[in-house]
Amino acid sequence: MSAAAAVPGRSSPRFNTELAVVWQSPAGIGGEGAVRDVSAGGAFVQPKTRTGTLEVGDYLRFLIEIPNERSMEVWVAVRWKGRSLTHQCSGFGVEFMGRHPLLTAALS
């Protein structure tokens, strides 16, 4: 992962990255893409295909591939979707549900 970027108003630093992720909703709707930045509390995801059925407030089961580690499963809530000015692409922001020691260790 690259150096952390300080973003005003955020409780933890974000790290630019390119981690593969697949997800599925409780209703069985899934997708795949790349985590473009991540922090201890959430992430921005660039999907490979359109996410027309994905809505703010949806809960998803994420499987994130962390290099040199096992894949990490985490539940997330979609907090926003749209265009990222930072990454110049469409995608969605998620909040991680609960604490995730593997992710926290990978970000250290």
N, C-alpha and C positions, 0 to 999 in steps of 0.2 A: 504494500500500500504506500501511497505517497504521503508526503508531509501533511499534517493537519492544517486545516484552514480555519482561522478564527472568524466566526460569523456572529455579529452582534445579536443579542437576544436568544442565543442558543445556550442550553445548559451544558453541552459537551461538544468538543471539537469534531468536525467532519473530516473524513479522510476520502480523497478521491481514489477510486478503485475501478476494477472491471471484473467483478465476480459473477459467474453464471448463477442464475436462479430459475427455478420452476415453481409454480404456485397452483393451488387449487382452492376453490371456495367450498363451503359445506354443501352447496348445491351441485358440486361436481364440475363447475366451469373452471378451466385452467388456462395457463399460458406459460411463456418462458421469456427470458430477457437477460439483462445485465444490471447488477447493482452498480450504479455510477458513483455514488458517494454514500458513506455510512458513518454513523456515530453510535454511541452506546444506546441511544434512544430511538433511532429510526434510520431510514434510508431513502434514497431516490432511486427509482427503477425505470430503466428504458426498456420497454417491451419490444419483442421482435415483430409482433403484429399488433393491429389496433385492439384497443381494450374497450370496445363499445358497451359491453354489458357490465363492466366494472364501475361501481359507484362509490362515492365518498361514504364512509361508514361501513363498507363491506369488510368482513373478516376473511383472511386468507391464511392458508398453511403454506409457508415458504420452505423450500429446501435450497439452502445457499451452499455452493461449493467453495470451500476455503482451501487455498493451495497448501499442500503438505499437512493437511488435517483431514479429519473425516467431515463429511457434509453435515451441516447444521440445520436442524428442523426448528422452525420458530413460527408462532402465530403472530400475525400483524393486523393492524387496522388501517385501511386506506384513509388518509387524512386530506389529501387533495390530488387532483389530476389536472394536467395541462402542460404548458410549455415551460421548460426549465431555461431561464436566462443564463445560468451558469454553464450548462451543458449544451445549450442550443439544440434541444430535441424535446419531443413530447414524451411524457411519462407520468408517473405518479409517485407521491410521497407516502410513506408508511411509518407508523409508530409500532415499535416492538411491544408485544404484550408480555410482561414479566421480565425477569432478569436472565441473562444468558452469559454464564461465565466463559464459555468458549469464545464467544464473540468479543467480550471485554478483553480477554487475553490476547486475541488476535489484533486488537486495536492498540494494544500497549506497545 
